Structure formats: structure tokens, C-alpha cells
């Protein structure tokens, strides 16, 4: 589905200024750029554009109230200076699975004083020597990088901004009559993801034995990504319902 058509569906007869959360995952972009979004979404706080073949954020409109931006699984390799200009109050930025290769590419993020969480999981830059130390030195305002702080303590999953619990709560409050059915769907989803997580752990342990490397931090990061996938699946199931 094209992005502009998806935007129309997501609005559901609301005015752009009434929208605080917008999910445009898996839709089609035009020439790898953001289309259809405008500064009329002046109260937008959460924007998700996962896996939309995005090459650039240059067309992102001015969104002063945006706090969390999900851009994972795209093809962004630079041009991050736009974020400081267009989303000055950003606190969470997910760029995992993009084409970020160099630490210097992240330098424009220094101009985001409120940025607390940055995710670069599965980007080439994570393979550089002293990657974590370099990023924390470059961006001193950061608290969490790839879900862990500078002391390798995992970010709490209880943070509603980080895991989408606010969306689930909003749905439950608005659709109390369907709680029983939703619980059953969530149970099925939990079982599916638990199986996935166990398989993922087995694969990771096998890789560690084969390589002779005990990389506990990366194992934790992969497990955290599995949990995030579970919550994203749950959020999409809720929205589809």
C-alpha cells in the first residue's frame, strides 16, 4: 500500500492535528522518501515507519512534539542533520537495520539535546572497535544505546514510550467489551514468540560455541530485539482488531 493511501486510512476521519501516534510500517514510499506527511501533524508524538524502503528523511516535515521515531529496517545511510531541524524534541530514535557504517554519520544527533535512547542494532557501525564507547562519547546526552546503558545495564521494559504499552492501554480502555477475545489473541501471540525466542537462543548459543566467543552483551541485545518484535506484533494485532 502506498504511503499516502495508508495515511488516509490511519487518519480515520480525524484531522492531522488530532493524531498523536502514527504507524506507517511496511507501506510503499516514493523514491525512498517520506510522502504525504505534513506539519499539520503538529501534535504527533510517536511515528513509526519500519520497513518502507526509506533512503532519506529529508522530506520529513517539522514535528516539534515528536518524541519517538521508529525507522528500523530501511536503507538510510546518512542525512541525519534533518532530524535536529525537524524533530528537535526527539527522545527515542530507532535506526536498527539501516546502512549506518561510520560513527561520524551520527554526529548531527549531537544537536538533539533530549535524545535518550538510540538503537543501531544490525547496522554495520556496531562492528567497529570501541563502537559503544565511541557513540557514548560522541552523544553524551544518551542514556541507552541498543537497549543498554554505558554500564551494560538493560533499559527497563516498563517504559511505556519504549515498548508501546501506552498503545495497548489506550486500546484496552476504549474496547473493554472485547477484552476476553484480546486476551486469547495475546496468549497465542506470547506462545508463538516464546517459541521464537527459544529457537533464537539455541542458534545464538550454537554460534558462540562454534566461534569460541562468549559475547554476553550481544546475546542480551538479540533477546531484547525478540521481545520488541513480540510487542510490535501485539500492537499490530491490536490495531488490526
Secondary structure in CASP SS format (residue, H / E / C, confidence):
PFRMAT SS
TARGET T0000
AUTHOR 0000-0000-0000
METHOD secondary structure of the structure
MODEL  1
X C 1.00
X E 1.00
X H 1.00
X H 1.00
X H 1.00
X H 1.00
X H 1.00
X H 1.00
X H 1.00
X H 1.00
X H 1.00
X C 1.00
X C 1.00
X C 1.00
X C 1.00
X H 1.00
X H 1.00
X H 1.00
X C 1.00
X C 1.00
X E 1.00
X E 1.00
X E 1.00
X C 1.00
X C 1.00
X C 1.00
X C 1.00
X E 1.00
X C 1.00
X E 1.00
X C 1.00
X C 1.00
X E 1.00
X C 1.00
X C 1.00
X C 1.00
X C 1.00
X C 1.00
X C 1.00
X C 1.00
X C 1.00
X C 1.00
X C 1.00
X C 1.00
X C 1.00
X E 1.00
X E 1.00
X E 1.00
X C 1.00
X C 1.00
X C 1.00
X C 1.00
X C 1.00
X C 1.00
X C 1.00
X C 1.00
X C 1.00
X C 1.00
X C 1.00
X C 1.00
X C 1.00
X C 1.00
X C 1.00
X C 1.00
X C 1.00
X C 1.00
X C 1.00
X E 1.00
X E 1.00
X E 1.00
X C 1.00
X C 1.00
X C 1.00
X C 1.00
X C 1.00
X C 1.00
X C 1.00
X C 1.00
X C 1.00
X C 1.00
X H 1.00
X H 1.00
X H 1.00
X H 1.00
X H 1.00
X H 1.00
X C 1.00
X C 1.00
X C 1.00
X C 1.00
X C 1.00
X E 1.00
X E 1.00
X E 1.00
X C 1.00
X C 1.00
X C 1.00
X C 1.00
X C 1.00
X C 1.00
X C 1.00
X C 1.00
X H 1.00
X H 1.00
X H 1.00
X H 1.00
X H 1.00
X H 1.00
X H 1.00
X H 1.00
X H 1.00
X C 1.00
X C 1.00
X C 1.00
X C 1.00
X C 1.00
X E 1.00
X E 1.00
X E 1.00
X C 1.00
X C 1.00
X C 1.00
X C 1.00
X H 1.00
X H 1.00
X H 1.00
X H 1.00
X C 1.00
X C 1.00
X C 1.00
X H 1.00
X H 1.00
X H 1.00
X H 1.00
X H 1.00
X H 1.00
X H 1.00
X H 1.00
X C 1.00
X C 1.00
X C 1.00
X C 1.00
X C 1.00
X E 1.00
X E 1.00
X C 1.00
X C 1.00
X E 1.00
X C 1.00
X C 1.00
X C 1.00
X C 1.00
X C 1.00
X E 1.00
X C 1.00
X C 1.00
X C 1.00
X C 1.00
X C 1.00
X H 1.00
X H 1.00
X H 1.00
X H 1.00
X C 1.00
X H 1.00
X H 1.00
X H 1.00
X H 1.00
X H 1.00
X H 1.00
X H 1.00
X H 1.00
X H 1.00
X H 1.00
X C 1.00
X H 1.00
X H 1.00
X H 1.00
X H 1.00
X H 1.00
X H 1.00
X H 1.00
X H 1.00
X H 1.00
X H 1.00
X H 1.00
X H 1.00
X H 1.00
X H 1.00
X H 1.00
X H 1.00
X H 1.00
X H 1.00
X H 1.00
X H 1.00
X H 1.00
X H 1.00
X H 1.00
X H 1.00
X H 1.00
X H 1.00
X H 1.00
X H 1.00
X H 1.00
X H 1.00
X H 1.00
X H 1.00
X H 1.00
X H 1.00
X H 1.00
X H 1.00
X C 1.00
X C 1.00
X C 1.00
X C 1.00
X H 1.00
X H 1.00
X H 1.00
X H 1.00
X H 1.00
X H 1.00
X H 1.00
X H 1.00
X H 1.00
X H 1.00
X H 1.00
X H 1.00
X H 1.00
X H 1.00
X H 1.00
X H 1.00
X H 1.00
X H 1.00
X H 1.00
X H 1.00
X H 1.00
X H 1.00
X H 1.00
X H 1.00
X H 1.00
X C 1.00
END
